[in-house]
């Protein structure tokens, strides 16, 4: 009699032990600056992408965009990791020829113009380890003002492939051909 109850008790104990591990998974909350992707062509129906940008989207949350993107200082262009941009074919980035490949992207904001930088360093957190010696291209583009306020930093492509960045009412466009 004892032998016949021992096996089911051991089997139940083993099952309970494994089920504790299954239910103990911890999932983190949504990041305060969630990641996003912008691509050209932007239609999800188009599988032949020419450019893809992976970036994090910081929120204003009542803060001034000028304090979050200080003039004259290298900015990671988003939050968390530096922006990663992939060109699937050689492109003109502004007036600079860029080879197909993946680059980090930084900006230097100013009131009237931004310098947009492609850098060969990858997997970079913020702009703390930014190394100017690894710049692949730098282009300077004018700042314009949008009609609507964007709470979250955003990157998008138009139908011609130009990359638009916006936050609050700031707008910056980099021609890509």
N, C-alpha and C positions, 0 to 999 in steps of 0.2 A: 504494500500500500504506500509506504514512504517513497519507494522508488518511482511509482507512477505519478506522484505529485511533484517530485523534484524536477523532472524534465520540463513540465509546463511552467513552473515557477522560474527556472533559469531562462527559458525562452522569453517569457514576459519581461524579465529583467533586462535581457539584451535588447529587446525591442524598445523598451523605455529609454535605455541609455542612448541608443541611436536617435530616437525621436527628439530627445533634448537638444542634440546638436542641430537638427533640422529647424527647430523653432527658435534657435538662439541667434539667427542672423540679424544683424543690426544694419539698418539702412540710414544713411545720413539725410538730413533735411536738404531742401533745395538750396543751392549756393546763392548767396546774396548778389552775386554777379554771374548769372548763368552764361554758359558758353552758347555760341550760335555759329552758324555757317552762312556765308554769302558766296554765291557762285555766278559765273557768267558762262553760258547763258543761264538766266535765272529760272527758267521753266523746269519744273521737276520732270517733265516729259522728255527733255533733252539730256541724253546720257553722255554726249561728247562735250564735257566741260572744258573750257579753255583756261579759266582761272578759278581758284577756290581759296577763300579766306576763312580761317578758324580764329575766333576771337571771343573774349568775354565782354559782357555788357553791364558795366557799372551803371547805377541809378543815381539820379540827382538827389532825391529824398530831401529836398529843401536846401541843398547846398548850392553854392555858386560854382558854375563850371570853370571859372577863371582860377579858383583855388584848387580845383581838382586837376587842371591842366596848366600848370604855371608857365608863363611866358619864358622863352629862352632856355628851357630845360628839356632834356630828352625824356619823352613819355613813352610808356609801353603801348600806348594806343588802345586802351581798354582797361581791363583789370586782370589780376592774377598773372598768368603767363603772357609773354609778349605775343602779339598777333603773329600767326603763321600764314604765309601766303604761298600758294603753289601755282606756278605757271606750267601748263601742260605742253606748251610750245613756246618758242622764242617770241618775245613781245617787246614793244616799245612801252616803257613805263615813264610817262611824261615824255621828256626828250632823250631818255637814256635807253639804249638797247640792253635787254636782259635775257639771259639764256634760260631755257626751260629748267625748272627745278623748284625747290622749296627754300624759302627765306623767312627770317623773322622781319617784322616791320615795326619801326619806331617812328615817332614824329617829334618835331620841335615846334610847339605852338607859339604863335605870336599874334598880336592884334590884327594885323593886316594880311599875313601870310603864314603858312605852315611849311616846314621842311619835312618831307616824307622820305624815310630812309629804308632801303632794303639792305639787310645784313645777313652774312652767311652763317652766323652763329644760330644754332637751333636749340630747342628745349630750354629756353631762357625764361627765368622767373623775373617778371618786372623788367626794369631797366637798370638794375643794380650792377649787372656784370656787362653792360653794353660796352663794346669795344669798337671804336670808330675805325680802327685799322682793318676791320672785317666788313666795312661797308661795300656793297656791290653797286648801289646807285643812290643818289640823292636828287630829289626834285623839289622845287619850291613852287607852291600853288597858292592862289589867292583865297582869302576867307570871304565868304558871303553870309548873308543872314537869311534864314528861312522864315516862312510865314507862320509855321506852327512850331510849338515847343516839343522837343523829344525828351521824355523823362529818362529813357535809357540810351546810352551810346549805341549808335547803329551804323552798320556798313551795308551798302547795297550797290548793285550794278544796274546801269540803264541798258537800253536795247543796243547801244553802240559799244558797250563794254567799259565805259568810264566807271571808275569806282568812286562812290560818294560816301563820305563820312559825315555824320551829324550828331550833335548833342546839344540840348537846349535849343537855341536858335542858330548856333554855329553850323556852317556847312563848308565842306572842303571837297573838291573834286580833283581826282587824278586821272588824266587821260591815259587809257591803255588801248593800244592798237596792235 
